[in-house]
C-alpha cells in the first residue's frame, strides 16, 4: 500500500520518523499543547478551552491542506509551533520545541548494550524507540498505536535513569513492567478481560491501574 492509499478515506495520516504511518491522534496533540502551556507557567485551567481550540484548528487545517498524503511528524510539529506563536503563545511554543530537541539529544546519547550472537562480544547501538515498537507488535501482538504508547513510556523510563548505556535485559524488564501495569501479559491480574478480547488501552491522560497492596490485617477467604 502506497502513501496515497493511506488517506483516500479522508482520515488524516501521520508519517512517523521510522517510515510507518498511523492515524492522526487528536488527544495526543491536545496533550502536547497542554504540556506546552503548563511548562511555560501558564495556568492550565485557564487554557483548557484554548488548547482544545488550537488542536481543532490544526486538525481542520490538515484536513483541508493535506487530504491525500500522510503528514510528516516534523511538519506537524512546525505547524503546532506556528499556530501557538501566531496566537500569542510563544512561550508555550518554545517549551514544546525545547522538549522535542531534548528528546532527540537523549535518543542520540543513550546506547543499548547487547551480546552479539556470532562471537559473544558486547556491542552498543543507539537507542531506538522503533525497535521497541516492533518488538511489542511481533512478540506481544499489540496493535501499532498501543505498541507506540507502551514504547513511549519505556523510553521515558530509560531516559529517567540518567545513564548512558542500558542493557537489553533492563529494557526487556521495563517492557514487561509496563505490560503488566496495563494488564497486557497473560499473568496480569490488574485488568480483567474476556478470553480472546484485546483490553482497552487508556488515553495519554490516564494512568495505569495498580493492584492494591494487601495489608497484614486483611482477612482472606480460604474456603
C-alpha positions in Angstrom: 0.0 0.0 0.0 1.5 3.4 -1.0 1.2 6.7 0.8 -1.6 7.9 -1.4 -3.8 5.0 -0.5 -3.4 5.6 3.2 -5.6 8.7 3.2 -8.1 8.1 0.4 -10.8 7.7 3.1 -10.4 11.3 4.2 -8.7 10.3 7.5 -5.6 12.3 8.4 -2.5 10.1 8.5 0.8 10.9 10.1 4.2 9.7 8.7 6.4 8.7 11.6 10.2 9.1 11.5 10.7 5.3 11.2 8.6 5.3 8.0 5.4 3.9 9.4 2.0 5.6 9.0 -0.7 5.9 11.6 -3.9 7.8 12.1 -3.8 11.3 13.5 -4.3 11.3 17.2 -6.3 14.3 18.5 -5.9 13.5 22.2 -2.1 13.1 21.8 -1.8 16.5 20.1 -4.1 18.1 22.7 -1.9 16.7 25.5 1.2 18.1 23.8 -0.3 21.6 23.6 -1.5 21.5 27.2 2.0 20.5 28.3 3.3 23.5 26.4 1.1 25.8 28.4 1.9 24.1 31.7 5.6 24.2 31.0 5.5 27.9 30.2 4.0 28.7 33.6 0.5 29.4 32.3 -2.4 28.2 34.5 -3.6 25.1 32.8 -7.2 25.5 33.9 -7.4 28.9 32.1 -6.1 27.4 28.9 -8.0 24.1 28.7 -10.6 25.5 26.2 -7.8 27.3 24.3 -5.8 24.1 24.0 -8.8 22.3 22.5 -9.5 25.1 20.1 -5.9 25.2 18.9 -5.9 21.5 18.4 -9.1 21.6 16.4 -7.6 24.4 14.3 -4.6 22.3 13.5 -6.8 19.3 12.6 -9.0 21.4 10.4 -6.0 22.9 8.6 -4.6 19.4 7.9 -8.0 18.1 6.7 -8.1 20.9 4.1 -4.5 21.2 3.1 -3.3 17.6 3.3 -6.3 15.4 2.3 -4.5 12.7 0.3 -1.0 12.2 1.8 0.4 11.4 5.2 1.7 14.4 7.2 5.4 14.0 8.3 5.8 14.4 12.1 8.3 17.2 11.7 5.8 19.2 9.6 3.1 18.6 12.2 5.5 19.9 14.9 6.3 23.0 12.9 2.6 23.6 12.3 1.9 23.5 16.1 4.7 25.9 16.8 3.5 28.3 14.2 -0.1 28.2 15.4 1.0 28.9 19.0 3.3 31.7 18.0 0.8 33.4 15.8 -1.8 33.3 18.5 0.5 34.9 21.1 1.6 31.8 22.9 5.3 32.0 22.1 6.4 30.7 25.5 4.3 27.5 25.1 5.7 27.0 21.6 9.3 27.3 22.9 8.5 24.7 25.6 7.3 22.2 23.1 10.3 22.8 20.8 12.8 22.5 23.6 11.2 19.3 24.8 11.4 17.8 21.2 15.0 18.9 20.9 15.9 17.4 24.3 14.2 14.1 23.4 16.2 14.0 20.1 19.5 14.6 22.0 18.7 11.9 24.5 18.0 9.4 21.7 21.4 10.1 20.3 23.1 9.9 23.7 21.7 6.7 25.1 23.1 3.4 23.9 21.8 -0.1 24.3 24.3 -2.9 25.0 23.6 -6.4 23.8 25.6 -9.6 23.2 26.3 -10.4 19.6 25.4 -13.9 18.8 28.1 -14.8 16.3 31.1 -14.1 18.7 29.6 -13.3 22.1 31.0 -9.8 22.2 29.1 -6.9 23.8 28.2 -4.3 21.2 26.4 -0.9 21.7 23.7 0.5 19.4 21.9 3.8 19.6 18.6 3.8 21.4 15.7 3.3 19.1 12.1 3.6 20.1 11.1 1.9 16.8 12.8 -1.3 17.8 10.7 -1.4 21.0 7.6 -0.8 18.9 8.5 -3.7 16.5 9.2 -6.0 19.5 5.8 -5.2 21.0 4.0 -5.8 17.7 5.8 -9.0 16.8 6.3 -10.7 20.2 3.3 -9.4 22.1 0.9 -9.0 19.2 -0.1 -5.4 20.1 -1.6 -3.0 17.6 0.8 -0.3 16.5 -0.9 2.6 18.4 -0.8 0.5 21.6 2.8 -0.5 21.0 3.8 3.1 20.5 2.1 4.2 23.7 3.9 1.4 25.7 7.2 2.1 23.9 6.9 5.8 24.7 6.5 5.0 28.4 9.5 2.6 28.3 11.6 5.3 26.5 10.8 7.8 29.3 11.8 5.3 31.9 15.2 4.7 30.1 15.8 8.5 29.9 14.9 9.0 33.6 17.6 6.5 34.6 20.2 9.1 33.6 22.7 6.5 32.4 24.4 6.5 29.0 24.4 2.7 28.4 21.5 0.4 29.3 21.4 -3.4 28.6 18.8 -5.2 26.6 17.9 -7.1 29.7 17.0 -3.9 31.5 14.9 -2.7 28.6 13.1 -6.1 28.5 12.2 -5.8 32.1 10.9 -2.3 31.7 8.7 -3.5 28.8 7.4 -6.4 30.9 6.7 -4.0 33.8 4.6 -1.7 31.6 2.7 -4.6 30.0 1.9 -5.9 33.5 0.8 -2.4 34.6 -1.7 -2.2 31.7 -2.8 -5.8 32.0 -1.3 -6.9 28.7 0.5 -10.0 29.9 -1.3 -13.4 30.4 -0.2 -13.4 34.0 -1.5 -9.9 34.8 -4.3 -9.6 37.3 -4.8 -5.8 37.2 -7.1 -5.8 34.2 -10.0 -8.2 33.7 -10.7 -9.2 30.2 -12.6 -11.8 28.3 -10.9 -14.6 26.5 -9.6 -13.5 23.1 -10.6 -9.9 23.6 -7.9 -7.1 23.4 -8.1 -4.9 26.5 -8.8 -1.2 26.0 -5.7 1.0 26.5 -6.2 4.3 28.2 -5.6 7.7 26.7 -2.4 9.7 27.2 -4.1 11.5 30.2 -4.9 8.3 32.1 -2.7 6.4 34.5 -2.2 2.6 34.7 -4.3 0.8 37.3 -2.2 -0.6 40.0 -3.3 -3.5 42.1 -4.0 -2.7 45.8 -1.4 -4.0 48.2 -2.9 -6.3 50.8 -2.5 -5.2 54.4 -1.2 -7.5 57.0 -4.5 -7.5 58.9 -6.6 -8.2 55.8 -8.7 -11.3 56.0 -8.8 -13.8 53.2 -11.4 -16.4 52.3 -9.7 -19.8 52.4 -12.9 -21.8 51.9 
